[in-house]
Every structure is written in structure tokens, then in C-alpha cells.
Amino acid sequence: MACNCNKADKSAIWKRYKAGIDRHRIAAQMMVQLSLVDECIENGDPNVAPVIRTEAKAAKNRAAKSKINK
């Protein structure tokens, strides 16, 4: 189940979470279910594009790390 934007504003939940407010308190303030808050927090910051990791990028990172370690 995805975060339901009609019931809760993802960015408002994320801002409160980053401010250090407990997830139970966020759910009470926003008057939404705790599971909805948990899903929004788990999905991360809605204003940042998700990082898509490909095998090519992973291989490039491994090669760079091995050069650093040598």
C-alpha cells in the first residue's frame, strides 16, 4: 500500500520526522493512522528523486573503492 496523499501530506510528515518528532505524535497531529505515517517515513523524502542502482553503477563503485584501498 502506497502513502495516501489524500489523507496525509508526505512532505509535512517528512518534515516533522526530520525535526525529531515521534511517529506516534505525528500520526496524532496529522490525524492519520500510524501505519500511514510509517509508510511515508519508510519511503523517504518525497522531494528527492529515488536513487536507482544499476549493476553498472555498482561495478564502477567497487572499482573505485578497490583503487582507494590500494
PyMOL Python script that loads the backbone (N, CA, C, O; Angstrom):
from pymol import cmd

cmd.read_pdbstr("""\
ATOM      1  N   MET A   1       0.843  -1.166   0.000  1.00  0.00           N
ATOM      2  CA  MET A   1       0.000   0.000   0.000  1.00  0.00           C
ATOM      3  C   MET A   1       0.899   1.244   0.000  1.00  0.00           C
ATOM      4  O   MET A   1       1.812   1.356   0.818  1.00  0.00           O
ATOM      5  N   ALA A   2       0.636   2.156  -0.906  1.00  0.00           N
ATOM      6  CA  ALA A   2       1.430   3.382  -1.002  1.00  0.00           C
ATOM      7  C   ALA A   2       0.887   4.435  -0.044  1.00  0.00           C
ATOM      8  O   ALA A   2      -0.250   4.348   0.420  1.00  0.00           O
ATOM      9  N   CYS A   3       1.708   5.414   0.236  1.00  0.00           N
ATOM     10  CA  CYS A   3       1.295   6.501   1.118  1.00  0.00           C
ATOM     11  C   CYS A   3       0.150   7.261   0.451  1.00  0.00           C
ATOM     12  O   CYS A   3       0.279   7.701  -0.692  1.00  0.00           O
ATOM     13  N   ASN A   4      -0.940   7.413   1.143  1.00  0.00           N
ATOM     14  CA  ASN A   4      -2.129   8.054   0.601  1.00  0.00           C
ATOM     15  C   ASN A   4      -2.038   9.561   0.795  1.00  0.00           C
ATOM     16  O   ASN A   4      -2.223  10.051   1.909  1.00  0.00           O
ATOM     17  N   CYS A   5      -1.759  10.295  -0.264  1.00  0.00           N
ATOM     18  CA  CYS A   5      -1.580  11.746  -0.166  1.00  0.00           C
ATOM     19  C   CYS A   5      -2.892  12.465   0.145  1.00  0.00           C
ATOM     20  O   CYS A   5      -2.869  13.594   0.635  1.00  0.00           O
ATOM     21  N   ASN A   6      -4.021  11.840  -0.126  1.00  0.00           N
ATOM     22  CA  ASN A   6      -5.289  12.473   0.192  1.00  0.00           C
ATOM     23  C   ASN A   6      -5.501  12.570   1.696  1.00  0.00           C
ATOM     24  O   ASN A   6      -6.167  13.491   2.169  1.00  0.00           O
ATOM     25  N   LYS A   7      -4.948  11.642   2.442  1.00  0.00           N
ATOM     26  CA  LYS A   7      -5.142  11.647   3.882  1.00  0.00           C
ATOM     27  C   LYS A   7      -3.989  12.304   4.626  1.00  0.00           C
ATOM     28  O   LYS A   7      -4.171  12.805   5.736  1.00  0.00           O
ATOM     29  N   ALA A   8      -2.816  12.306   4.031  1.00  0.00           N
ATOM     30  CA  ALA A   8      -1.661  12.879   4.722  1.00  0.00           C
ATOM     31  C   ALA A   8      -0.708  13.492   3.708  1.00  0.00           C
ATOM     32  O   ALA A   8      -0.458  12.926   2.643  1.00  0.00           O
ATOM     33  N   ASP A   9      -0.197  14.627   4.047  1.00  0.00           N
ATOM     34  CA  ASP A   9       0.765  15.297   3.195  1.00  0.00           C
ATOM     35  C   ASP A   9       2.140  14.712   3.480  1.00  0.00           C
ATOM     36  O   ASP A   9       2.662  14.857   4.585  1.00  0.00           O
ATOM     37  N   LYS A  10       2.735  14.046   2.480  1.00  0.00           N
ATOM     38  CA  LYS A  10       4.013  13.367   2.678  1.00  0.00           C
ATOM     39  C   LYS A  10       5.097  14.315   3.163  1.00  0.00           C
ATOM     40  O   LYS A  10       5.867  13.975   4.062  1.00  0.00           O
ATOM     41  N   SER A  11       5.160  15.505   2.571  1.00  0.00           N
ATOM     42  CA  SER A  11       6.225  16.432   2.947  1.00  0.00           C
ATOM     43  C   SER A  11       6.047  16.926   4.376  1.00  0.00           C
ATOM     44  O   SER A  11       7.037  17.157   5.071  1.00  0.00           O
ATOM     45  N   ALA A  12       4.808  17.094   4.829  1.00  0.00           N
ATOM     46  CA  ALA A  12       4.576  17.526   6.213  1.00  0.00           C
ATOM     47  C   ALA A  12       4.998  16.430   7.192  1.00  0.00           C
ATOM     48  O   ALA A  12       5.581  16.716   8.238  1.00  0.00           O
ATOM     49  N   ILE A  13       4.706  15.198   6.853  1.00  0.00           N
ATOM     50  CA  ILE A  13       5.120  14.077   7.701  1.00  0.00           C
ATOM     51  C   ILE A  13       6.639  13.999   7.738  1.00  0.00           C
ATOM     52  O   ILE A  13       7.233  13.832   8.803  1.00  0.00           O
ATOM     53  N   TRP A  14       7.271  14.122   6.561  1.00  0.00           N
ATOM     54  CA  TRP A  14       8.718  14.014   6.499  1.00  0.00           C
ATOM     55  C   TRP A  14       9.387  15.144   7.284  1.00  0.00           C
ATOM     56  O   TRP A  14      10.371  14.896   7.981  1.00  0.00           O
ATOM     57  N   LYS A  15       8.884  16.371   7.190  1.00  0.00           N
ATOM     58  CA  LYS A  15       9.461  17.499   7.925  1.00  0.00           C
ATOM     59  C   LYS A  15       9.362  17.279   9.428  1.00  0.00           C
ATOM     60  O   LYS A  15      10.305  17.570  10.165  1.00  0.00           O
ATOM     61  N   ARG A  16       8.232  16.771   9.881  1.00  0.00           N
ATOM     62  CA  ARG A  16       8.068  16.516  11.314  1.00  0.00           C
ATOM     63  C   ARG A  16       8.998  15.397  11.776  1.00  0.00           C
ATOM     64  O   ARG A  16       9.557  15.458  12.871  1.00  0.00           O
ATOM     65  N   TYR A  17       9.158  14.379  10.939  1.00  0.00           N
ATOM     66  CA  TYR A  17      10.041  13.264  11.284  1.00  0.00           C
ATOM     67  C   TYR A  17      11.485  13.748  11.377  1.00  0.00           C
ATOM     68  O   TYR A  17      12.196  13.385  12.315  1.00  0.00           O
ATOM     69  N   LYS A  18      11.924  14.557  10.426  1.00  0.00           N
ATOM     70  CA  LYS A  18      13.292  15.074  10.441  1.00  0.00           C
ATOM     71  C   LYS A  18      13.511  16.041  11.609  1.00  0.00           C
ATOM     72  O   LYS A  18      14.642  16.223  12.060  1.00  0.00           O
ATOM     73  N   ALA A  19      12.445  16.651  12.094  1.00  0.00           N
ATOM     74  CA  ALA A  19      12.550  17.558  13.239  1.00  0.00           C
ATOM     75  C   ALA A  19      12.669  16.785  14.547  1.00  0.00           C
ATOM     76  O   ALA A  19      12.914  17.381  15.595  1.00  0.00           O
ATOM     77  N   GLY A  20      12.498  15.471  14.498  1.00  0.00           N
ATOM     78  CA  GLY A  20      12.683  14.635  15.676  1.00  0.00           C
ATOM     79  C   GLY A  20      11.406  14.312  16.423  1.00  0.00           C
ATOM     80  O   GLY A  20      11.450  13.835  17.557  1.00  0.00           O
ATOM     81  N   ILE A  21      10.281  14.564  15.804  1.00  0.00           N
ATOM     82  CA  ILE A  21       9.001  14.261  16.449  1.00  0.00           C
ATOM     83  C   ILE A  21       8.730  12.765  16.323  1.00  0.00           C
ATOM     84  O   ILE A  21       8.963  12.172  15.270  1.00  0.00           O
ATOM     85  N   ASP A  22       8.244  12.168  17.389  1.00  0.00           N
ATOM     86  CA  ASP A  22       7.932  10.745  17.427  1.00  0.00           C
ATOM     87  C   ASP A  22       6.829  10.429  16.425  1.00  0.00           C
ATOM     88  O   ASP A  22       5.916  11.230  16.224  1.00  0.00           O
ATOM     89  N   ARG A  23       6.917   9.257  15.795  1.00  0.00           N
ATOM     90  CA  ARG A  23       5.937   8.893  14.767  1.00  0.00           C
ATOM     91  C   ARG A  23       4.524   8.774  15.319  1.00  0.00           C
ATOM     92  O   ARG A  23       3.556   9.027  14.602  1.00  0.00           O
ATOM     93  N   HIS A  24       4.397   8.392  16.584  1.00  0.00           N
ATOM     94  CA  HIS A  24       3.062   8.320  17.199  1.00  0.00           C
ATOM     95  C   HIS A  24       2.465   9.724  17.310  1.00  0.00           C
ATOM     96  O   HIS A  24       1.277   9.926  17.058  1.00  0.00           O
ATOM     97  N   ARG A  25       3.285  10.667  17.681  1.00  0.00           N
ATOM     98  CA  ARG A  25       2.822  12.048  17.817  1.00  0.00           C
ATOM     99  C   ARG A  25       2.489  12.645  16.454  1.00  0.00           C
ATOM    100  O   ARG A  25       1.532  13.408  16.327  1.00  0.00           O
ATOM    101  N   ILE A  26       3.285  12.296  15.423  1.00  0.00           N
ATOM    102  CA  ILE A  26       2.993  12.775  14.065  1.00  0.00           C
ATOM    103  C   ILE A  26       1.627  12.276  13.622  1.00  0.00           C
ATOM    104  O   ILE A  26       0.831  13.034  13.067  1.00  0.00           O
ATOM    105  N   ALA A  27       1.357  10.997  13.871  1.00  0.00           N
ATOM    106  CA  ALA A  27       0.055  10.426  13.489  1.00  0.00           C
ATOM    107  C   ALA A  27      -1.080  11.146  14.203  1.00  0.00           C
ATOM    108  O   ALA A  27      -2.131  11.397  13.613  1.00  0.00           O
ATOM    109  N   ALA A  28      -0.867  11.480  15.481  1.00  0.00           N
ATOM    110  CA  ALA A  28      -1.915  12.180  16.231  1.00  0.00           C
ATOM    111  C   ALA A  28      -2.098  13.602  15.705  1.00  0.00           C
ATOM    112  O   ALA A  28      -3.228  14.070  15.575  1.00  0.00           O
ATOM    113  N   GLN A  29      -1.007  14.285  15.405  1.00  0.00           N
ATOM    114  CA  GLN A  29      -1.095  15.656  14.906  1.00  0.00           C
ATOM    115  C   GLN A  29      -1.769  15.722  13.544  1.00  0.00           C
ATOM    116  O   GLN A  29      -2.568  16.620  13.277  1.00  0.00           O
ATOM    117  N   MET A  30      -1.439  14.767  12.689  1.00  0.00           N
ATOM    118  CA  MET A  30      -1.996  14.760  11.334  1.00  0.00           C
ATOM    119  C   MET A  30      -3.358  14.063  11.275  1.00  0.00           C
ATOM    120  O   MET A  30      -4.049  14.118  10.258  1.00  0.00           O
ATOM    121  N   MET A  31      -3.725  13.419  12.357  1.00  0.00           N
ATOM    122  CA  MET A  31      -4.978  12.671  12.472  1.00  0.00           C
ATOM    123  C   MET A  31      -5.092  11.607  11.371  1.00  0.00           C
ATOM    124  O   MET A  31      -6.096  11.519  10.664  1.00  0.00           O
ATOM    125  N   VAL A  32      -4.020  10.799  11.254  1.00  0.00           N
ATOM    126  CA  VAL A  32      -3.995   9.680  10.314  1.00  0.00           C
ATOM    127  C   VAL A  32      -3.523   8.443  11.066  1.00  0.00           C
ATOM    128  O   VAL A  32      -3.056   8.536  12.201  1.00  0.00           O
ATOM    129  N   GLN A  33      -3.647   7.299  10.431  1.00  0.00           N
ATOM    130  CA  GLN A  33      -3.228   6.052  11.062  1.00  0.00           C
ATOM    131  C   GLN A  33      -1.709   5.980  11.137  1.00  0.00           C
ATOM    132  O   GLN A  33      -1.003   6.527  10.290  1.00  0.00           O
ATOM    133  N   LEU A  34      -1.230   5.306  12.151  1.00  0.00           N
ATOM    134  CA  LEU A  34       0.203   5.147  12.367  1.00  0.00           C
ATOM    135  C   LEU A  34       0.856   4.409  11.200  1.00  0.00           C
ATOM    136  O   LEU A  34       1.981   4.733  10.820  1.00  0.00           O
ATOM    137  N   SER A  35       0.171   3.431  10.634  1.00  0.00           N
ATOM    138  CA  SER A  35       0.737   2.683   9.510  1.00  0.00           C
ATOM    139  C   SER A  35       0.983   3.593   8.304  1.00  0.00           C
ATOM    140  O   SER A  35       1.946   3.397   7.563  1.00  0.00           O
ATOM    141  N   LEU A  36       0.119   4.577   8.111  1.00  0.00           N
ATOM    142  CA  LEU A  36       0.287   5.521   7.013  1.00  0.00           C
ATOM    143  C   LEU A  36       1.531   6.373   7.230  1.00  0.00           C
ATOM    144  O   LEU A  36       2.278   6.632   6.287  1.00  0.00           O
ATOM    145  N   VAL A  37       1.759   6.809   8.465  1.00  0.00           N
ATOM    146  CA  VAL A  37       2.948   7.591   8.801  1.00  0.00           C
ATOM    147  C   VAL A  37       4.195   6.736   8.604  1.00  0.00           C
ATOM    148  O   VAL A  37       5.193   7.204   8.057  1.00  0.00           O
ATOM    149  N   ASP A  38       4.137   5.486   9.050  1.00  0.00           N
ATOM    150  CA  ASP A  38       5.276   4.582   8.892  1.00  0.00           C
ATOM    151  C   ASP A  38       5.634   4.389   7.420  1.00  0.00           C
ATOM    152  O   ASP A  38       6.813   4.384   7.066  1.00  0.00           O
ATOM    153  N   GLU A  39       4.632   4.232   6.564  1.00  0.00           N
ATOM    154  CA  GLU A  39       4.884   4.051   5.141  1.00  0.00           C
ATOM    155  C   GLU A  39       5.516   5.287   4.526  1.00  0.00           C
ATOM    156  O   GLU A  39       6.439   5.180   3.720  1.00  0.00           O
ATOM    157  N   CYS A  40       5.025   6.457   4.901  1.00  0.00           N
ATOM    158  CA  CYS A  40       5.578   7.701   4.355  1.00  0.00           C
ATOM    159  C   CYS A  40       7.019   7.893   4.809  1.00  0.00           C
ATOM    160  O   CYS A  40       7.859   8.344   4.029  1.00  0.00           O
ATOM    161  N   ILE A  41       7.311   7.559   6.048  1.00  0.00           N
ATOM    162  CA  ILE A  41       8.673   7.681   6.562  1.00  0.00           C
ATOM    163  C   ILE A  41       9.582   6.666   5.875  1.00  0.00           C
ATOM    164  O   ILE A  41      10.725   6.974   5.537  1.00  0.00           O
ATOM    165  N   GLU A  42       9.069   5.461   5.674  1.00  0.00           N
ATOM    166  CA  GLU A  42       9.853   4.410   5.037  1.00  0.00           C
ATOM    167  C   GLU A  42      10.193   4.770   3.594  1.00  0.00           C
ATOM    168  O   GLU A  42      11.278   4.441   3.114  1.00  0.00           O
ATOM    169  N   ASN A  43       9.277   5.441   2.901  1.00  0.00           N
ATOM    170  CA  ASN A  43       9.507   5.830   1.511  1.00  0.00           C
ATOM    171  C   ASN A  43      10.541   6.930   1.388  1.00  0.00           C
ATOM    172  O   ASN A  43      11.130   7.102   0.321  1.00  0.00           O
ATOM    173  N   GLY A  44      10.771   7.667   2.440  1.00  0.00           N
ATOM    174  CA  GLY A  44      11.796   8.704   2.419  1.00  0.00           C
ATOM    175  C   GLY A  44      11.262  10.064   2.009  1.00  0.00           C
ATOM    176  O   GLY A  44      10.056  10.284   1.906  1.00  0.00           O
ATOM    177  N   ASP A  45      12.199  10.964   1.780  1.00  0.00           N
ATOM    178  CA  ASP A  45      11.866  12.342   1.448  1.00  0.00           C
ATOM    179  C   ASP A  45      11.160  12.397   0.097  1.00  0.00           C
ATOM    180  O   ASP A  45      11.722  11.947  -0.902  1.00  0.00           O
ATOM    181  N   PRO A  46       9.940  12.939   0.042  1.00  0.00           N
ATOM    182  CA  PRO A  46       9.203  12.969  -1.224  1.00  0.00           C
ATOM    183  C   PRO A  46       9.771  13.982  -2.219  1.00  0.00           C
ATOM    184  O   PRO A  46       9.455  13.908  -3.406  1.00  0.00           O
ATOM    185  N   ASN A  47      10.597  14.922  -1.767  1.00  0.00           N
ATOM    186  CA  ASN A  47      11.136  15.952  -2.648  1.00  0.00           C
ATOM    187  C   ASN A  47      12.436  15.525  -3.323  1.00  0.00           C
ATOM    188  O   ASN A  47      12.954  16.243  -4.178  1.00  0.00           O
ATOM    189  N   VAL A  48      12.962  14.369  -2.947  1.00  0.00           N
ATOM    190  CA  VAL A  48      14.202  13.869  -3.525  1.00  0.00           C
ATOM    191  C   VAL A  48      13.878  12.692  -4.421  1.00  0.00           C
ATOM    192  O   VAL A  48      13.131  11.792  -4.038  1.00  0.00           O
ATOM    193  N   ALA A  49      14.442  12.704  -5.612  1.00  0.00           N
ATOM    194  CA  ALA A  49      14.209  11.605  -6.535  1.00  0.00           C
ATOM    195  C   ALA A  49      14.872  10.339  -5.995  1.00  0.00           C
ATOM    196  O   ALA A  49      15.982  10.405  -5.467  1.00  0.00           O
ATOM    197  N   PRO A  50      14.220   9.205  -6.117  1.00  0.00           N
ATOM    198  CA  PRO A  50      14.822   7.961  -5.625  1.00  0.00           C
ATOM    199  C   PRO A  50      16.075   7.607  -6.420  1.00  0.00           C
ATOM    200  O   PRO A  50      16.152   7.861  -7.622  1.00  0.00           O
ATOM    201  N   VAL A  51      17.038   7.029  -5.748  1.00  0.00           N
ATOM    202  CA  VAL A  51      18.279   6.617  -6.385  1.00  0.00           C
ATOM    203  C   VAL A  51      18.072   5.232  -6.985  1.00  0.00           C
ATOM    204  O   VAL A  51      17.699   4.286  -6.291  1.00  0.00           O
ATOM    205  N   ILE A  52      18.316   5.135  -8.257  1.00  0.00           N
ATOM    206  CA  ILE A  52      18.163   3.857  -8.951  1.00  0.00           C
ATOM    207  C   ILE A  52      19.556   3.273  -9.123  1.00  0.00           C
ATOM    208  O   ILE A  52      20.412   3.857  -9.786  1.00  0.00           O
ATOM    209  N   ARG A  53      19.767   2.129  -8.526  1.00  0.00           N
ATOM    210  CA  ARG A  53      21.087   1.499  -8.557  1.00  0.00           C
ATOM    211  C   ARG A  53      21.099   0.413  -9.621  1.00  0.00           C
ATOM    212  O   ARG A  53      20.291  -0.514  -9.595  1.00  0.00           O
ATOM    213  N   THR A  54      22.017   0.544 -10.544  1.00  0.00           N
ATOM    214  CA  THR A  54      22.158  -0.452 -11.597  1.00  0.00           C
ATOM    215  C   THR A  54      23.433  -1.244 -11.351  1.00  0.00           C
ATOM    216  O   THR A  54      24.280  -0.854 -10.547  1.00  0.00           O
ATOM    217  N   GLU A  55      23.552  -2.338 -12.042  1.00  0.00           N
ATOM    218  CA  GLU A  55      24.733  -3.181 -11.892  1.00  0.00           C
ATOM    219  C   GLU A  55      25.977  -2.457 -12.400  1.00  0.00           C
ATOM    220  O   GLU A  55      27.059  -2.631 -11.840  1.00  0.00           O
ATOM    221  N   ALA A  56      25.841  -1.653 -13.448  1.00  0.00           N
ATOM    222  CA  ALA A  56      26.985  -0.916 -13.985  1.00  0.00           C
ATOM    223  C   ALA A  56      27.507   0.084 -12.957  1.00  0.00           C
ATOM    224  O   ALA A  56      28.716   0.221 -12.774  1.00  0.00           O
ATOM    225  N   LYS A  57      26.589   0.784 -12.285  1.00  0.00           N
ATOM    226  CA  LYS A  57      26.998   1.738 -11.254  1.00  0.00           C
ATOM    227  C   LYS A  57      27.654   1.018 -10.081  1.00  0.00           C
ATOM    228  O   LYS A  57      28.630   1.509  -9.514  1.00  0.00           O
ATOM    229  N   ALA A  58      27.123  -0.134  -9.724  1.00  0.00           N
ATOM    230  CA  ALA A  58      27.683  -0.898  -8.612  1.00  0.00           C
ATOM    231  C   ALA A  58      29.097  -1.362  -8.945  1.00  0.00           C
ATOM    232  O   ALA A  58      29.978  -1.315  -8.087  1.00  0.00           O
ATOM    233  N   ALA A  59      29.324  -1.805 -10.173  1.00  0.00           N
ATOM    234  CA  ALA A  59      30.655  -2.251 -10.587  1.00  0.00           C
ATOM    235  C   ALA A  59      31.631  -1.080 -10.597  1.00  0.00           C
ATOM    236  O   ALA A  59      32.784  -1.226 -10.192  1.00  0.00           O
ATOM    237  N   LYS A  60      31.180   0.055 -11.050  1.00  0.00           N
ATOM    238  CA  LYS A  60      32.022   1.255 -11.071  1.00  0.00           C
ATOM    239  C   LYS A  60      32.413   1.659  -9.649  1.00  0.00           C
ATOM    240  O   LYS A  60      33.562   2.023  -9.400  1.00  0.00           O
ATOM    241  N   ASN A  61      31.467   1.595  -8.725  1.00  0.00           N
ATOM    242  CA  ASN A  61      31.750   1.930  -7.328  1.00  0.00           C
ATOM    243  C   ASN A  61      32.725   0.943  -6.697  1.00  0.00           C
ATOM    244  O   ASN A  61      33.607   1.346  -5.939  1.00  0.00           O
ATOM    245  N   ARG A  62      32.577  -0.347  -7.002  1.00  0.00           N
ATOM    246  CA  ARG A  62      33.503  -1.349  -6.476  1.00  0.00           C
ATOM    247  C   ARG A  62      34.918  -1.104  -6.985  1.00  0.00           C
ATOM    248  O   ARG A  62      35.885  -1.231  -6.234  1.00  0.00           O
ATOM    249  N   ALA A  63      35.035  -0.755  -8.257  1.00  0.00           N
ATOM    250  CA  ALA A  63      36.350  -0.489  -8.845  1.00  0.00           C
ATOM    251  C   ALA A  63      36.986   0.739  -8.191  1.00  0.00           C
ATOM    252  O   ALA A  63      38.184   0.738  -7.910  1.00  0.00           O
ATOM    253  N   ALA A  64      36.206   1.768  -7.950  1.00  0.00           N
ATOM    254  CA  ALA A  64      36.730   2.974  -7.312  1.00  0.00           C
ATOM    255  C   ALA A  64      37.159   2.700  -5.876  1.00  0.00           C
ATOM    256  O   ALA A  64      38.179   3.221  -5.422  1.00  0.00           O
ATOM    257  N   LYS A  65      36.393   1.891  -5.163  1.00  0.00           N
ATOM    258  CA  LYS A  65      36.742   1.552  -3.784  1.00  0.00           C
ATOM    259  C   LYS A  65      38.014   0.712  -3.711  1.00  0.00           C
ATOM    260  O   LYS A  65      38.823   0.872  -2.797  1.00  0.00           O
ATOM    261  N   SER A  66      38.182  -0.184  -4.683  1.00  0.00           N
ATOM    262  CA  SER A  66      39.386  -1.013  -4.682  1.00  0.00           C
ATOM    263  C   SER A  66      40.630  -0.173  -4.962  1.00  0.00           C
ATOM    264  O   SER A  66      41.697  -0.459  -4.418  1.00  0.00           O
ATOM    265  N   LYS A  67      40.512   0.862  -5.804  1.00  0.00           N
ATOM    266  CA  LYS A  67      41.628   1.770  -6.073  1.00  0.00           C
ATOM    267  C   LYS A  67      41.997   2.557  -4.833  1.00  0.00           C
ATOM    268  O   LYS A  67      43.175   2.795  -4.570  1.00  0.00           O
ATOM    269  N   ILE A  68      40.991   2.964  -4.068  1.00  0.00           N
ATOM    270  CA  ILE A  68      41.223   3.735  -2.841  1.00  0.00           C
ATOM    271  C   ILE A  68      41.922   2.862  -1.807  1.00  0.00           C
ATOM    272  O   ILE A  68      42.831   3.324  -1.118  1.00  0.00           O
ATOM    273  N   ASN A  69      41.510   1.616  -1.695  1.00  0.00           N
ATOM    274  CA  ASN A  69      42.074   0.706  -0.698  1.00  0.00           C
ATOM    275  C   ASN A  69      43.514   0.299  -1.013  1.00  0.00           C
ATOM    276  O   ASN A  69      44.239  -0.130  -0.115  1.00  0.00           O
ATOM    277  N   LYS A  70      43.934   0.425  -2.254  1.00  0.00           N
ATOM    278  CA  LYS A  70      45.300   0.020  -2.633  1.00  0.00           C
ATOM    279  C   LYS A  70      46.280   1.047  -2.291  1.00  0.00           C
ATOM    280  O   LYS A  70      47.473   0.869  -2.539  1.00  0.00           O
TER     281      LYS A  70
END
""", "prot")
cmd.dss("prot")
cmd.show_as("cartoon", "prot")
cmd.util.cbc("prot")
cmd.orient("prot")
